[in-house]
């Protein structure tokens, strides 16, 4: 029998290019965060890559 859920904790924090760069360096990866706008278009929010690469990812 599984344990009974008694609480749920949700936390959020700002993710910017500095944070992504730190995580990317730690794991030796490139990271891009994208979000859909209200009209459904993908937009780059933060990235360790050049802006042109992030735009290309968003439109692919």
Backbone as JSON, one array per atom type, in Angstrom:
{
  "sequence": "XXXXXXXXXXXXXXXXXXXXXXXXXXXXXXXXXXXXXXXXXXXXXXXXXXXXXXXXXXXX",
  "N": [[0.85, -1.18, 0.0], [0.55, 2.21, -0.82], [1.98, 5.27, 0.54], [-0.08, 7.78, 2.09], [-0.87, 10.81, 0.54], [-0.15, 13.83, 2.02], [0.49, 16.47, 1.79], [1.32, 19.07, -0.58], [3.85, 20.69, -2.23], [4.73, 23.46, -4.07], [7.15, 25.18, -5.82], [8.69, 28.05, -7.22], [11.1, 29.7, -9.28], [13.06, 32.34, -10.64], [14.4, 31.93, -13.83], [17.15, 32.67, -15.57], [19.52, 33.76, -18.08], [22.01, 33.64, -16.8], [21.66, 31.67, -14.77], [21.06, 29.48, -16.45], [23.46, 29.3, -17.83], [25.23, 28.59, -15.76], [24.18, 26.02, -15.12], [24.51, 24.79, -17.57], [27.31, 24.8, -17.85], [27.96, 23.14, -15.73], [26.95, 20.68, -16.57], [27.98, 20.44, -19.1], [26.45, 21.22, -21.4], [24.26, 22.84, -23.8], [21.58, 25.1, -23.26], [18.23, 26.03, -23.87], [15.4, 27.95, -23.15], [12.04, 28.0, -23.96], [8.83, 29.48, -24.55], [5.31, 29.43, -25.13], [3.58, 32.05, -26.71], [0.64, 34.12, -26.14], [-0.71, 33.91, -28.53], [0.11, 31.53, -29.5], [2.66, 31.23, -30.57], [6.01, 30.1, -30.47], [8.5, 31.39, -28.33], [11.79, 32.44, -27.56], [13.02, 32.53, -24.29], [15.21, 32.46, -22.53], [18.66, 31.6, -22.9], [21.66, 29.69, -23.46], [22.82, 29.85, -25.81], [23.59, 31.6, -28.92], [21.36, 34.29, -29.87], [20.32, 34.01, -32.45], [20.37, 31.24, -32.87], [18.57, 30.33, -30.94], [16.23, 31.55, -31.9], [15.98, 30.14, -34.29], [15.49, 27.56, -33.31], [13.01, 28.02, -32.11], [11.36, 28.45, -34.29], [11.33, 26.1, -35.63]],
  "CA": [[0.0, 0.0, 0.0], [1.38, 3.41, -0.91], [1.7, 6.25, 1.6], [-1.12, 8.76, 1.81], [-0.38, 12.17, 0.28], [-0.66, 14.74, 3.05], [0.73, 17.85, 1.4], [1.92, 19.29, -1.88], [4.62, 21.93, -2.22], [5.14, 23.93, -5.39], [8.06, 26.33, -5.7], [9.14, 28.6, -8.49], [12.2, 30.66, -9.19], [13.41, 32.95, -11.92], [15.46, 31.28, -14.59], [17.67, 33.6, -16.55], [20.69, 33.28, -18.82], [23.08, 33.34, -15.85], [21.36, 30.36, -14.2], [21.23, 28.47, -17.5], [24.9, 29.16, -18.11], [25.8, 27.8, -14.66], [23.76, 24.63, -15.28], [25.13, 24.29, -18.79], [28.72, 24.54, -17.55], [28.01, 22.01, -14.83], [26.63, 19.46, -17.3], [28.58, 20.54, -20.43], [25.38, 21.23, -22.39], [23.65, 24.12, -24.14], [20.19, 25.08, -22.81], [17.35, 27.1, -24.32], [14.04, 27.9, -22.61], [11.07, 28.61, -24.83], [7.46, 29.5, -24.04], [4.33, 29.84, -26.14], [2.91, 33.32, -26.47], [-0.81, 33.98, -26.1], [-1.22, 33.56, -29.86], [0.59, 30.2, -29.84], [3.98, 31.26, -31.2], [7.11, 29.82, -29.55], [9.45, 32.5, -28.14], [12.93, 32.16, -26.69], [13.01, 33.33, -23.06], [16.59, 32.52, -22.03], [19.44, 30.59, -23.59], [23.12, 29.77, -23.41], [23.22, 29.9, -27.21], [23.32, 32.9, -29.55], [19.95, 34.57, -30.11], [19.92, 33.48, -33.76], [20.13, 29.81, -32.72], [17.32, 30.19, -30.18], [15.14, 31.88, -32.82], [15.85, 29.02, -35.22], [14.84, 26.48, -32.57], [11.62, 28.41, -31.88], [10.59, 28.41, -35.54], [11.43, 24.76, -36.24]],
  "C": [[0.9, 1.24, 0.0], [1.02, 4.38, 0.21], [0.63, 7.24, 1.14], [-0.5, 10.14, 1.62], [-1.0, 13.12, 1.3], [-0.42, 16.2, 2.72], [1.37, 17.9, 0.02], [2.61, 20.65, -1.84], [5.04, 22.26, -3.64], [5.99, 25.17, -5.19], [8.45, 26.79, -7.09], [10.3, 29.55, -8.26], [12.52, 31.17, -10.58], [14.56, 32.2, -12.57], [15.91, 32.26, -15.66], [18.92, 33.0, -17.21], [21.84, 32.92, -17.9], [22.88, 31.96, -15.23], [21.55, 29.26, -15.24], [22.7, 28.23, -17.81], [25.58, 28.34, -17.02], [25.45, 26.33, -14.81], [24.39, 24.01, -16.52], [26.59, 23.94, -18.58], [28.87, 23.3, -16.68], [27.83, 20.68, -15.57], [27.22, 19.41, -18.7], [27.53, 20.41, -21.53], [24.96, 22.67, -22.69], [22.16, 24.01, -23.78], [19.45, 26.28, -23.4], [15.98, 26.89, -23.71], [13.13, 28.65, -23.56], [9.7, 28.55, -24.18], [6.55, 29.91, -25.18], [3.7, 31.17, -25.74], [1.4, 33.08, -26.44], [-1.41, 33.6, -27.44], [-0.65, 32.23, -30.37], [1.94, 30.13, -30.52], [5.05, 30.98, -30.16], [8.08, 31.01, -29.53], [10.56, 32.07, -27.22], [12.9, 33.09, -25.48], [14.39, 33.51, -22.47], [17.37, 31.4, -22.71], [20.93, 30.79, -23.35], [23.68, 29.87, -24.82], [22.99, 31.3, -27.77], [21.83, 33.06, -29.86], [19.47, 33.99, -31.43], [19.62, 31.99, -33.69], [18.82, 29.57, -31.98], [16.13, 30.51, -31.06], [14.9, 30.75, -33.81], [15.15, 27.84, -34.56], [13.34, 26.78, -32.42], [10.77, 28.27, -33.14], [10.63, 27.04, -36.22], [10.31, 23.89, -35.78]]
}
